[in-house]
Structures are given as structure tokens and as C-alpha cells.
Amino acid sequence: MWIKSSGGDKEVVRTIAQGYKIVDGQVVVFEGEATKVKMVFNEYLRGTSLVGSAKKAGFNMTHSSVKRMLKKKIYLGDNYYPRIIDEDIFYKANKMLEDREKN
């Protein structure tokens, strides 16, 4: 999702991670996309490829984009982003990424 904001005499364009949106200046969970993000993690843990996991969830993403999604700790929640993915699922998916990279 692209966000445009004005900063004095210039316009700044930023992106926000899949599964989130800005409401009244706050990042909130965008339920429709958050469900897809969860599906990417779950499909990957079932053994589906990176791109295949994204396709099953309804995203058109490259291998590297899906990999970046799976590695984003913001999905665990922080001071700015609400939690979308449980720690157990997040770390299992990242362990699987590491294991697959080694083989």
C-alpha cells in the first residue's frame, strides 16, 4: 500500500506492509489482507513454495518479495504495528527458510 504525505515543499511516498493500513494516522490491521498474510505463512509451513504460498493467498509476488514478507518482524507486533502472526508460526517459517536455503 502506498502512502503519500507532504513534507514542507516536497511530497514523500512510503509503503506500508501487506496486512496493514493507516486510519487516523495510526497503523491498524487491514483484515482482508491480514488473512492473506496469515495464509502465506501457513501455506509455506505446509511445504508450499514461496511463490506458490503467495498465489494460494491471492498475492502476485516474486520469490524475494515473499521471503521478505516472511522475515518481517513487524508481523509480531511492535510499538507501531499491531500483531498479525503468532510468534510460533513466525519462527517456524523462518527456521524453514533457513533450512531450505542450506539445502
C-alpha positions as CSV (number, residue, x, y, z in Angstrom):
1,M,0.0,0.0,0.0
2,W,1.4,3.4,-1.0
3,I,1.0,6.4,1.3
4,K,1.6,10.0,0.2
5,S,2.4,12.7,2.7
6,S,3.6,16.2,2.2
7,G,6.7,17.3,4.0
8,G,7.1,21.1,3.5
9,D,7.9,21.7,-0.1
10,K,8.2,18.1,-1.1
11,E,6.0,15.0,-1.3
12,V,7.1,11.8,0.3
13,V,5.8,8.4,-0.9
14,R,6.1,5.5,1.6
15,T,4.8,1.9,1.6
16,I,3.2,0.1,4.4
17,A,3.5,-3.7,4.8
18,Q,0.8,-6.0,3.5
19,G,-1.9,-6.6,6.0
20,Y,-1.9,-3.1,7.4
21,K,-3.5,0.3,6.6
22,I,-3.4,3.8,8.1
23,V,-6.5,5.0,9.8
24,D,-6.5,8.5,11.5
25,G,-2.7,8.5,11.5
26,Q,-2.4,5.0,13.1
27,V,-1.4,1.7,11.7
28,V,-4.2,-0.8,12.0
29,V,-4.7,-4.4,10.8
30,F,-6.4,-4.5,7.4
31,E,-8.4,-7.7,8.0
32,G,-8.8,-8.8,4.4
33,E,-5.1,-8.6,3.7
34,A,-4.0,-9.8,7.1
35,T,-5.9,-13.0,6.4
36,K,-3.9,-13.4,3.2
37,V,-0.6,-12.7,5.1
38,K,-1.5,-15.5,7.6
39,M,-2.3,-17.8,4.7
40,V,1.2,-17.2,3.2
41,F,2.8,-18.2,6.4
42,N,0.6,-21.2,6.9
43,E,1.0,-22.4,3.2
44,Y,4.7,-22.1,3.4
45,L,4.8,-24.2,6.6
46,R,2.8,-26.8,4.8
47,G,5.6,-27.1,2.3
48,T,4.3,-24.9,-0.5
49,S,7.0,-22.9,-2.3
50,L,7.4,-19.2,-1.6
51,V,5.6,-18.0,-4.8
52,G,3.1,-20.8,-4.5
53,S,2.2,-19.7,-1.0
54,A,1.6,-16.2,-2.1
55,K,-0.5,-17.3,-5.1
56,K,-2.7,-19.5,-2.9
57,A,-3.2,-16.5,-0.6
58,G,-4.2,-14.3,-3.6
59,F,-1.0,-12.3,-3.8
60,N,1.1,-11.9,-7.0
61,M,4.6,-11.7,-5.6
62,T,8.1,-12.7,-6.5
63,H,10.2,-15.2,-4.6
64,S,12.2,-12.4,-3.0
65,S,9.1,-10.4,-2.0
66,V,7.6,-13.4,-0.3
67,K,10.8,-14.1,1.5
68,R,11.0,-10.5,2.8
69,M,7.4,-10.8,4.0
70,L,8.2,-14.0,6.0
71,K,11.2,-12.3,7.6
72,K,9.4,-9.1,8.6
73,K,9.3,-9.0,12.4
74,I,6.7,-6.3,12.3
75,Y,4.1,-9.0,11.9
76,L,4.9,-10.0,15.5
77,G,3.8,-6.5,16.6
78,D,5.7,-3.6,18.0
79,N,5.1,-0.1,19.2
80,Y,3.8,0.9,15.7
81,Y,2.4,-2.2,14.1
82,P,-0.2,-4.5,15.7
83,R,0.4,-8.2,15.7
84,I,-0.8,-10.3,12.8
85,I,1.3,-13.5,13.1
86,D,1.9,-15.6,16.3
87,E,5.5,-16.0,17.4
88,D,5.4,-19.8,17.0
89,I,4.3,-19.6,13.3
90,F,6.7,-16.7,12.6
91,Y,9.8,-18.5,13.9
92,K,8.8,-21.9,12.4
93,A,8.5,-20.2,9.0
94,N,11.9,-18.5,9.4
95,K,13.5,-21.7,10.5
96,M,12.1,-23.4,7.4
97,L,13.5,-20.6,5.3
98,E,17.0,-21.1,6.8
99,D,16.8,-24.9,6.4
100,R,15.7,-24.6,2.8
101,E,18.5,-22.2,2.0
102,K,21.1,-24.6,3.3
103,N,19.8,-27.5,1.1
